[in-house]
């Protein structure tokens, strides 16, 4: 079911990866936020949209270049696809590796992933912001790049007249966020900039839709990871003790801390 989280702004929560897909309705078209992991999953979005509106998809936004947010892109053409410059780079340079990695981890998805035609955003920006008038009755949507965090190319999608923000994976609810491509020492500042932009509803890339308090909690958790990693890096806290002090389940806390330490050692640039 689509749920309306703001005036003509809808979210559908898919069981696979507990992912949120957005649909912003204008007068003569729809903007879709993120496209899921495969053509088949993208087709499911397109079919589900028919239950919401007869309007065509006029534009697509990729919040970042991860497979589950961008590998359905091709099914939305000829709509323009927006994203950060480095989102397009990430898909172009790492797309095949991402397909191989997910196929190995989830063998039952390999056939679907083999069908994917990588189709990176063609409307890109490399500054801090872009305003997207998706030609749908003048409804304005703003795209903001706030710094590195979950990846080096996360953007947030703002629908000011509905007080809704799509935060992508800069905020993830109900599960430990994925740190595999992250910049944990910069993520707290990026999350703080995100919090400053919240005017109402925050739609995370995965999990329950939240509000400003949710975004603040996420920021606090990222700070905890960065601070604990700094203490380990300085030699004043043992890794095993740091693992027990993060906001995450101990079994999942080591990866975020290791990634933060890698950044502190200068290994990520
Ligand atoms: Zn992601």
Boltz pocket constraint, residues with backbone or C-beta under 6 A from the ligand:
constraints:
  - pocket:
      binder: B
      contacts: [[A, 64], [A, 66], [A, 150], [A, 169], [A, 178]]
      max_distance: 6.0
